[in-house]
Amino acid sequence: MIADPAYDAHGEQALPRSTDAQGLVSRVRRVGLLGGSFNPAHEGHLHISRAALRRLKLDQIWWLVSPQNPLKPVRGMAPFEDRVAQARRLVSAAQRTTPRLAGRIVVSTLEAKLETRYTCDTLERLETVFPKIRFVWMIGADNLIQLPRWFGWRDVIRRVPIAVFPRPPYSYRALASQAARLFAQARVPGDRAAFLAEMTPPAWLFLPGRACRVSASEIRRVGAWRNGARNGARSGTGRDG
């Protein structure tokens, strides 16, 4: 099994020992969760992670690499181990060039370790494993549109605060989507972003700002993912997981 910094520091088996020995749980209180296939990880994932750390006042971002997204085809999906390794290389390179990111973006295999398939189940387990951590689920505007396709999607919104990031050309459609309309009363003004992690769900906000136009699908289309295993992946247009 792939080593996992988040789980090994805080997980079901390690949590009782690490709480006293390292104090990690008390220091890491607010965590953003960025789930996806990361096929491959790219600059767009780093872009929204930096923005979330700064604007949501988070301690860490955990990239939850999905063994297999139920809504995405198996064909064209790189092996789980390759996707995790490439994401960790990308994050390590970013942390070398930006020292303040050191330890603040963690590429995690928690979904594989917890053996969860759906986001609603992952969140339920995370709340049990990490009861002292306040989580924020991070999604792109396109995923807000697609949210009703997720298993247990209403439970996701009612379980954890959600930060929605712009993704052209989906942003305006996202704000008029089924999920946005159904939970319109739970929308939080953007200027309250720093307090989102402490809010009782349902609570969600749209974080306006510059969108990164890097796309995993475009990276795969031009064949850069074959080189991305060695060099990281940064080219393309749009942005997806």
C-alpha positions as CSV (number, residue, x, y, z in Angstrom):
1,M,0.0,0.0,0.0
2,I,1.2,3.5,-0.8
3,A,2.4,5.5,2.2
4,D,0.0,8.3,3.1
5,P,1.2,11.4,5.1
6,A,-2.3,12.4,6.1
7,Y,-3.4,9.0,7.2
8,D,-0.1,8.0,8.8
9,A,-0.1,11.2,10.9
10,H,-3.8,11.2,11.8
11,G,-5.4,8.0,10.7
12,E,-7.5,5.5,12.6
13,Q,-4.5,3.5,13.8
14,A,-2.0,6.4,14.2
15,L,-4.3,9.1,15.6
16,P,-4.1,8.2,19.4
17,R,-0.3,8.1,19.3
18,S,0.3,11.1,17.0
19,T,-2.0,13.4,18.9
20,D,0.3,13.4,22.0
21,A,3.6,12.7,20.3
22,Q,3.5,15.3,17.5
23,G,0.5,17.5,18.3
24,L,-0.5,17.4,14.6
25,V,-4.2,17.2,15.2
26,S,-4.2,20.3,17.3
27,R,-2.2,22.3,14.8
28,V,-4.1,21.2,11.7
29,R,-7.6,22.4,12.4
30,R,-8.9,23.6,9.0
31,V,-8.4,21.4,6.0
32,G,-9.6,21.8,2.4
33,L,-10.4,18.6,0.5
34,L,-9.8,18.5,-3.2
35,G,-11.0,15.2,-4.6
36,G,-10.4,14.0,-8.2
37,S,-8.8,11.5,-10.5
38,F,-5.6,13.7,-10.9
39,N,-5.1,12.1,-14.3
40,P,-2.8,13.9,-14.3
41,A,-2.4,16.5,-11.5
42,H,-1.5,19.9,-13.0
43,E,-1.0,23.6,-12.4
44,G,-4.8,24.1,-12.1
45,H,-4.9,22.0,-9.0
46,L,-2.0,24.0,-7.5
47,H,-3.7,27.2,-8.5
48,I,-6.9,26.6,-6.6
49,S,-5.0,25.1,-3.6
50,R,-3.0,28.3,-3.2
51,A,-6.1,30.4,-3.5
52,A,-7.9,28.2,-0.9
53,L,-5.1,28.3,1.6
54,R,-5.0,32.1,1.3
55,R,-8.7,33.0,1.1
56,L,-10.3,30.3,3.2
57,K,-7.6,30.6,5.8
58,L,-6.9,26.8,5.8
59,D,-4.1,25.0,7.5
60,Q,-3.7,22.3,4.8
61,I,-5.2,21.1,1.5
62,W,-5.5,17.3,1.0
63,W,-5.6,16.1,-2.6
64,L,-7.8,13.0,-2.3
65,V,-6.7,10.9,-5.3
66,S,-9.6,8.7,-6.3
67,P,-8.8,5.1,-7.1
68,Q,-11.6,5.2,-9.8
69,N,-14.1,8.0,-10.1
70,P,-17.5,6.3,-10.5
71,L,-18.5,9.0,-13.1
72,K,-15.3,8.6,-15.3
73,P,-14.4,5.7,-17.6
74,V,-11.8,3.2,-16.7
75,R,-10.3,3.5,-20.2
76,G,-7.7,6.2,-20.3
77,M,-7.3,6.3,-16.6
78,A,-3.6,5.9,-15.5
79,P,-2.8,3.4,-12.7
80,F,-3.6,4.7,-9.3
81,E,0.0,4.5,-8.1
82,D,1.2,6.5,-11.1
83,R,-1.3,9.2,-10.5
84,V,-0.3,9.5,-6.9
85,A,3.4,9.5,-7.6
86,Q,3.0,12.2,-10.3
87,A,0.9,14.4,-8.1
88,R,3.4,14.2,-5.3
89,R,6.3,15.1,-7.6
90,L,4.3,18.1,-8.8
91,V,3.5,19.2,-5.2
92,S,7.2,18.7,-4.2
93,A,8.4,20.8,-7.0
94,A,5.9,23.6,-6.1
95,Q,7.0,23.5,-2.4
96,R,10.7,23.7,-3.4
97,T,10.0,26.9,-5.3
98,T,7.5,28.3,-2.8
99,P,8.8,27.3,0.7
100,R,5.6,28.7,2.4
101,L,3.7,25.8,0.8
102,A,5.9,23.2,2.6
103,G,3.6,20.7,4.4
104,R,0.5,22.5,3.4
105,I,-0.6,20.5,0.4
106,V,-0.8,16.8,1.0
107,V,-1.4,14.2,-1.7
108,S,-3.5,11.6,0.0
109,T,-4.5,8.0,-0.7
110,L,-7.2,8.1,2.0
111,E,-10.0,7.0,-0.2
112,A,-8.1,3.8,-1.0
113,K,-7.3,3.3,2.6
114,L,-10.8,4.0,3.8
115,E,-12.2,1.9,0.9
116,T,-14.9,4.4,0.1
117,R,-16.3,4.8,-3.4
118,Y,-18.6,7.8,-3.1
119,T,-17.9,11.3,-1.8
120,C,-20.7,11.2,0.8
121,D,-19.2,8.0,2.3
122,T,-15.7,9.5,2.3
123,L,-16.8,12.5,4.2
124,E,-18.7,10.5,6.7
125,R,-15.6,8.4,7.4
126,L,-13.3,11.5,7.6
127,E,-15.5,13.1,10.2
128,T,-15.2,9.9,12.3
129,V,-11.5,9.5,11.8
130,F,-10.7,13.2,12.3
131,P,-13.3,14.6,14.7
132,K,-11.3,17.7,15.6
133,I,-10.7,18.9,12.0
134,R,-13.0,21.3,10.2
135,F,-13.2,20.3,6.5
136,V,-14.1,22.3,3.4
137,W,-15.0,20.4,0.2
138,M,-13.5,22.2,-2.8
139,I,-15.0,21.8,-6.3
140,G,-14.9,23.6,-9.6
141,A,-17.9,25.3,-11.1
142,D,-18.4,22.4,-13.5
143,N,-18.8,20.0,-10.6
144,L,-21.5,22.2,-9.0
145,I,-23.5,21.7,-12.2
146,Q,-22.8,17.9,-12.2
147,L,-23.5,17.5,-8.4
148,P,-27.0,16.1,-8.8
149,R,-25.4,13.1,-10.6
150,W,-23.3,12.2,-7.5
151,F,-24.6,9.5,-5.2
152,G,-26.0,11.1,-2.0
153,W,-25.2,14.6,-3.3
154,R,-27.7,16.3,-0.9
155,D,-25.9,14.6,2.0
156,V,-22.6,16.0,0.7
157,I,-23.9,19.6,0.9
158,R,-25.5,19.0,4.3
159,R,-22.4,17.4,5.7
160,V,-19.5,19.9,4.9
161,P,-19.1,23.5,3.8
162,I,-18.3,23.8,0.1
163,A,-16.1,26.2,-1.8
164,V,-16.8,26.5,-5.5
165,F,-14.0,27.8,-7.8
166,P,-14.5,29.4,-11.2
167,R,-14.0,27.3,-14.3
168,P,-14.7,28.9,-17.7
169,P,-17.2,28.6,-19.3
170,Y,-19.2,27.0,-16.5
171,S,-19.2,29.6,-13.8
172,Y,-22.5,31.4,-14.7
173,R,-24.3,28.2,-15.4
174,A,-23.1,26.8,-12.1
175,L,-24.7,29.6,-10.2
176,A,-28.1,28.9,-11.9
177,S,-27.7,25.1,-11.5
178,Q,-30.1,22.7,-9.7
179,A,-27.8,22.4,-6.7
180,A,-27.3,26.2,-6.4
181,R,-31.0,26.9,-6.7
182,L,-32.0,24.2,-4.2
183,F,-29.5,25.4,-1.6
184,A,-29.7,29.1,-2.4
185,Q,-30.4,30.0,1.2
186,A,-27.2,28.3,2.2
187,R,-25.0,30.5,-0.1
188,V,-22.5,32.6,1.8
189,P,-21.1,35.9,0.5
190,G,-17.6,35.7,-0.9
191,D,-16.3,38.2,1.7
192,R,-17.1,35.6,4.4
193,A,-14.7,33.1,2.8
194,A,-12.3,33.2,5.8
195,F,-15.0,31.9,8.1
196,L,-16.4,29.1,5.8
197,A,-14.6,26.3,7.6
198,E,-16.2,27.2,10.9
199,M,-19.8,27.4,9.5
200,T,-22.4,24.8,10.1
201,P,-23.5,23.2,6.8
202,P,-25.2,23.6,4.6
203,A,-23.0,26.5,3.6
204,W,-21.4,27.1,0.3
205,L,-19.8,30.0,-1.5
206,F,-18.5,30.9,-5.0
207,L,-14.9,32.3,-4.9
208,P,-14.6,34.7,-7.9
209,G,-11.1,35.2,-9.2
210,R,-8.7,34.4,-12.0
211,A,-9.2,30.8,-13.3
212,C,-6.3,28.7,-14.4
213,R,-6.9,27.3,-17.9
214,V,-5.1,24.1,-17.6
215,S,-7.0,20.9,-18.4
216,A,-6.2,17.3,-17.6
217,S,-8.2,16.2,-20.6
218,E,-6.2,18.5,-22.9
219,I,-2.9,17.3,-21.4
220,R,-4.0,13.7,-22.2
221,R,-5.2,14.6,-25.7
222,V,-1.8,16.1,-26.7
223,G,0.0,13.2,-25.1
224,A,1.8,15.2,-22.4
225,W,0.7,12.9,-19.7
226,R,3.2,10.3,-20.9
227,N,5.9,12.9,-20.3
228,G,4.1,14.2,-17.2
229,A,5.0,11.1,-15.3
230,R,8.6,12.4,-15.4
231,N,8.2,16.2,-15.7
232,G,4.8,17.1,-14.2
233,A,1.9,18.4,-16.2
234,R,1.3,22.1,-16.8
235,S,0.0,22.7,-20.4
236,G,-3.4,22.8,-21.9
237,T,-6.7,24.8,-21.7
238,G,-9.6,24.6,-19.4
239,R,-9.4,22.7,-16.1
240,D,-10.7,19.3,-14.9
241,G,-9.6,16.5,-12.6
